[in-house]
């Protein structure tokens, strides 16, 4: 069955095995999930704000060699996203219209963020929720009733996904 997946920072930290932010068992699970998503041609999206957060975590890695290896893997992932949309599609993309649209929606997103802050949802989380709901509507409008999931370790964020994804970690 086709699926729409939105990636959260916590998932990418596990996928990249970022020290202090990942565990071996979750890293293994994340690699299996992303391989399954690619094999089954799921539509996988990663908000640009998530990539910024992941990059900030990579900067905090103390061991220089590990930091360089993870940074190289991260760069390869981003490069692959621009050339082949593998392992994910970055949204908004390089088209200026969606970027301007996202910027114009920032005040409303900040209002939602203020309401959600007590639930432990940050601004990037609110962006992910907004993206998930927008993609769900878009696919439904195109007569593609595909389940739309958020892959995250963050329970409060996972609860806001348009469709439930049952997984031990994500």
C-alpha positions in Angstrom: 0.0 0.0 0.0 1.3 3.5 -0.9 2.0 5.8 2.0 3.0 9.4 2.6 5.7 9.8 5.2 6.9 13.1 6.9 10.2 12.8 8.7 11.0 14.5 12.0 14.3 15.5 13.4 14.3 12.6 15.9 14.0 10.0 13.0 16.9 11.5 11.1 19.1 11.7 14.2 18.5 7.9 14.6 19.0 7.3 10.9 22.3 9.1 11.0 23.3 7.5 14.3 24.1 10.9 15.8 26.0 10.3 19.1 24.0 11.4 22.3 20.9 11.6 20.1 20.4 8.0 19.0 20.6 4.4 20.1 21.7 1.4 18.1 18.4 -0.4 18.2 16.5 2.7 17.0 19.1 3.4 14.3 18.7 -0.1 13.0 14.9 0.3 13.0 15.2 3.7 11.2 17.4 2.2 8.5 15.0 -0.7 8.0 12.0 1.8 7.7 13.7 4.1 5.2 14.9 1.1 3.1 11.3 -0.2 3.1 10.0 3.2 2.1 12.4 3.4 -0.8 11.7 -0.2 -1.9 7.9 0.4 -1.8 8.1 3.8 -3.4 6.5 5.6 -0.5 6.3 9.4 -0.9 8.7 10.5 1.8 9.0 14.2 2.7 11.4 16.1 4.9 10.6 19.7 5.9 13.5 22.1 5.4 13.3 23.1 9.1 14.1 19.5 10.1 17.3 19.6 8.1 18.4 22.8 9.9 17.7 21.1 13.2 19.7 18.0 12.2 22.6 20.1 11.0 22.6 21.9 14.4 22.9 18.5 16.1 25.8 17.5 13.8 27.7 20.6 14.8 27.5 19.5 18.4 29.2 16.2 17.8 32.5 16.3 19.8 34.5 13.6 18.0 35.8 15.2 14.8 36.0 12.0 12.7 32.5 10.9 13.6 31.2 14.4 13.0 32.8 14.5 9.5 31.4 11.0 8.6 27.9 12.0 9.7 28.2 15.3 8.0 29.2 13.6 4.8 26.3 11.1 5.0 23.9 14.0 5.7 25.3 15.9 2.6 24.8 12.8 0.5 21.2 12.5 1.7 20.5 16.1 0.9 22.2 15.9 -2.5 20.2 12.7 -3.3 17.0 14.5 -2.4 17.8 17.3 -4.9 18.8 14.9 -7.7 16.5 11.9 -7.3 14.1 12.7 -4.4 15.8 9.8 -2.6 15.7 9.1 0.3 13.2 12.0 0.6 11.8 15.1 -1.0 12.7 18.3 0.8 9.7 20.7 1.2 9.4 23.4 0.5 11.6 22.7 -2.6 13.6 25.1 -4.7 10.6 26.8 -6.2 10.2 30.2 -4.7 6.4 30.2 -4.5 6.1 27.6 -1.8 8.9 29.3 0.2 7.1 32.7 0.0 3.8 30.9 0.9 5.5 29.3 3.9 6.9 32.6 5.0 3.5 34.3 4.7 2.0 31.6 6.9 4.6 32.0 9.6 2.5 34.4 11.8 -0.3 31.8 11.9 2.2 29.0 12.6 3.6 31.1 15.5 0.1 31.4 16.9 -0.4 27.6 16.7 3.0 27.2 18.3 2.1 29.4 21.2 -1.0 27.2 21.9 1.0 24.0 21.4 4.1 24.9 23.5 2.5 23.4 26.7 2.1 20.1 24.8 5.9 20.0 24.2 5.5 20.8 20.5 8.1 23.2 19.1 7.9 25.4 16.0 9.4 22.7 13.8 6.9 20.2 15.2 4.1 22.6 14.3 5.6 22.9 10.8 5.6 19.1 10.5 2.0 18.8 11.6 1.0 21.5 9.1 2.9 19.8 6.3 1.4 16.4 7.2 -2.2 17.8 7.1 -1.5 19.8 3.9 -0.1 16.7 2.2 -3.1 14.5 3.4 -5.5 17.1 1.9 -3.5 17.3 -1.4 -3.4 13.5 -1.9 -7.1 13.1 -0.9 -8.0 15.9 -3.4 -6.1 13.9 -6.1 -8.1 10.7 -5.2 -5.1 9.1 -3.5 -6.4 8.1 -0.1 -2.9 7.1 1.1 -2.2 7.0 4.8 -0.1 10.0 5.9 2.3 9.3 8.8 4.9 11.3 10.8 8.0 9.2 11.7 9.2 10.5 15.0 10.2 9.3 18.5 8.2 12.3 20.0 4.9 10.9 21.3 3.1 14.3 21.3 4.1 14.9 17.6 3.2 11.3 16.6 -0.3 11.8 18.1 -0.9 14.8 15.8 -0.3 12.8 12.6 -3.2 12.5 10.2 -3.0 8.7 10.3 -1.6 6.5 13.0 1.6 4.6 12.3 2.2 1.7 14.7 5.8 1.1 15.4 7.8 0.3 18.5 10.0 3.4 18.2 8.6 5.7 15.5 
